């Protein structure tokens, strides 16, 4: 369904003001909300609108504490919790999921945004390629392991982001995961988001600047080229807010959000194919060594 007045130029703050009543009172778990990240921008935009609890899941406790300190200055009445999780480690994922399952409240919104992009080739401690393990397989296991906390919510929502989607690559796992969740988890609404090409986050730290200059993405001085449709972080994060809180979104109308709108027609057909989603789900279960049943 079209989201009136929202487009590529919409900021996270603008979207949060539109959905303020949908944010109020919610429990929101966000991964990867470190400073300079899109998830940080999303949280920064929603805390003034009084979510009940915000859980920040990050790589280390000092980073989590820094983010909480900054958010608390803006919205001191919100309850903040932190969670340490390394998505490149299934043992860490399982430990974090166990902690979440001990909460005495449901998770209304789960935002998966702890991504890695263009890192040198390496393997996770479980033997998977780092980007695949961190961006997809770890979040796949974490989400399924906290299923009961999510499904305890009245209208649960899951938002997932693969950084490669935003840079025109052919990665499809996150889109297929969204489709698989919608099929398997009764009552959940799951979406994959593409924030566009965002300048000013730390996500592309492993890409040599000269490569971006040579490709025409950056000017010779390293500033963003006007010939490329760069977005600032506060605009890139808007699609997170829409996917997480818009009451108008229905997965039957599309699971892929671009420029704050549902646009499955922009996805490769195989990335929104349910047979492919089922095959990927079965393969993912084999890789993490655990079966996750239909609800």
N, C-alpha and C positions, 0 to 999 in steps of 0.2 A: 504494500500500500504506500502511496506517495506520502511523504512527510511535508506538509505545507510550510512554506517559507524557508525550508532548510536546503542548503546546497553546499558546494565546495568551499564557499567563503564563510560558512557558519563557524563560530567558535564554540569551544566547550562550555564557556560561561553562558553564552546565549542559549545553547541547547538545554543546559541545566536549569535555567530560569523558566523555560517552557515546561519542563517536566518536574518542576519543584514539588508538586503535590505527590508525584509518583516516587520521588526520592525520599521524601519524609518518612521516617520510621523504618526504613529498610535496613537489613543487614547485608553488607557488601564485602566480599572477599576479593581482593585485587592482588595479583602477582606482578612482580617486576616494577613496582611503583617507586623506583629510585629517582633522585633529582635528574632533570633533563630528559626523562622518559615520557612517552605519551600516557602511560598509566598514571604517572605523577600528575600530569596536567588534568587528567580526568578526575582524579580524587580531589585535586585542588578546586575544581569547578563544582563538585557536588557537596562538599562538607558544609558550605554555608546554608544548605537547604535541609539540614538536620536529618541525615540518615541516623538510624538508631545506633548501629555499630559499624565501624570500618576496620577490617582486618587486613593488614599489610603483610604480604608474604614475599620475603626477599632472600637474597643469597646469604646475607650475614646480619647479625643483630645490630652492629653499629649503624649500618645503612638504614635498617628499619627504624631505629631510634631517632636518627636524624630526620627522617621523613615525618615521623609522628610529632616531633617537636615543632616542625614547621607548620603542619596542619593544625596542631592544637592552638597555635597562636591565632589562627584565623577562626577556628570553630572549637572553643574549649568545652562546649557542652556535649560534643559527640564522644561516645566511648570508642577508644582505639585499642586494638590488640595487634600483636605482631606474631609472625610465624617465620621461622627459618626453614627454607627449603631450597635444595639444589636439584633442579630438574634433570641434571646430567647424572644423577645417582638415584636409582630406584630404591635403594635403602633409605636415602634421605626423603624421598617422596612418601614412602610408607610411614616413616616416623612422623612426618608432618600431617599426613592424613589421619593418623591415630590421634594426634592432638586435636584436630578439628572435630573428629567424631566424639570427643569428650565435651564439646560445647553443649550448653543447655538451651540453645536457640537454633532455629533453622538458618540456612544461608539463602537469602532471597535472590542475590545476584552474585555470580561467580565470573570474574573477568580474568582470562588467561592471557598474560601479556609479557611473560618473562622470556623474551626471544634473544637469539643470537643470529648474527648475519655476517656472511663472508669471512668467517674465522678460518685460520689455517687448518688444514686437514688434521683431525685428531679423533680419538675414540673416547667415549664415555667410559666410566669404570665398569660398565656392564657390557662393553664391547660394541656399542653402536656409534655410527658417525655422529659427531658432536651436535651439529645443527639439527639433524633428525631427532636425536635423543632429547635435546633440550627444548626444541620448538614444538615437537609433537608427542613423542612417546612418553616422556615424563608427565606432561599435562594430561595425556590420555589416561594413564594409570591413576594420577591424583584425582581427577574428576570422578572416575568410577569408584575409587575407594571412599570418597566422601558422599556417595550417591544418596544415602539416607538422610544426611543433613540438608542436602539440597532439596530433595523431594518432600521434606517436612514443611517447606515453605508453601504458602497459599498459591503463588503463581511464580515458580522459579524461572530464572533466566540465566543463560550461559552465553558469554561473549568470548570468542577466541580470535587470536590474531597471530598470523604467521608473517614475519617481516618480509619474506620473499614475495608474498602476495602483493605487497605494496610496491614492489620494484619490478613488476611485470614478468616474474619468473613463472615456471610451469609447476611449481609445487602445488599439490592438490590435497594433501593429507588433512589440513585444517578444515577445508570445505567439506570433505567427505565425513570428517568427524562430526561436524555440525549436523549433517543429514542423518548420520547414524544415531546421534543422541535423540533427535526428534522422533525417530522411528521406535527406539527402544525404551525411552523413558516417558511414560505417560504423564502428560501435564506440563512437561518442561518446554521452554522455547529457547532454541539454541541458534546462534548466528555467528557467522565469520565476518570479520570487518577488514576493509582495506582503507587505511587512513590517507592514502595517496603518498606522494614523495615528500617527506618531511625533512626540512633542514633545521638542524639545531639540537638534535638528540645525539646520544652517544652510540646509537645502534650501528652506524657504519664506521666505527673506529678502526676496524681492521682493513678497510679499503684505502689504499694509498691515494692521497689527494690528487696526485698527478694523473692517476687513471681517470678520475672524475673530470679533471680539467681537459684531458685529451678527448674525452667523450662529449665534451660540450655541456656537461651538467654544472660546472663551476667556471667562474671567470679565472683569469690568470692569478688574481690576488686571493683566490680561495673563497670569494663570496659567491652566493647562488646566482646562476645565470638567469637572466630574464627570459631567455629562450626556452626554458624548461619550467613546467608548472609546479614549482616548489610551493609547499605550504609551511607556515610557521607551526610549531608544536601545538599552540592553542587551537588552531583550526584542524590539525590532524586528529586531535583527541575528541573532536565533536562527535564523530561516528561511534565512538565507544559509548558516549552518553545516550545517544539515540538508541543504539542496539540494546543497551542495558535497561532503559526506562520507558521508552515510548509504548504507550498502551495500544497503539494502532498496529503494531507489527504482528504478523502471523507468518510462521514458517511456510505455510502453504503458498504464500505469495512470493517466497524467495528467502534463502538463507544467507545470501551474500550482499553486504551493504557497502556501497561506494558513494562518497560525497553525501552521506546521511540518507541515502535512498536505497531501497531494495532493488538490486540490479543483477539478478541471476543471469540475464542475457549477456553480461560481460564476462562471465566465467566460462572456462572451457567446458563443453558438454560432459566430458568424462569426470569433471570435478564435482558435478551435482547429480551424478548417476547413482541411484540407490543400490544397484547391484555391485558397483565398485565400492560403495560405502560398506556394504556387508562383507566383501572380501577383505578390505583393509582392516575392518574391525576384528575379523577372525585372525588375520596375520598379526595384528597388534597384541591380541591376547596371547598368542604363542610366544611373542618376543618378551612380554613382561611375565610370562609364566603363570597366568591367572585368568580364569573365565569369569566374565561379568554377564549375568543373566538379564533377560528382558524383564521389564517391570510391568 
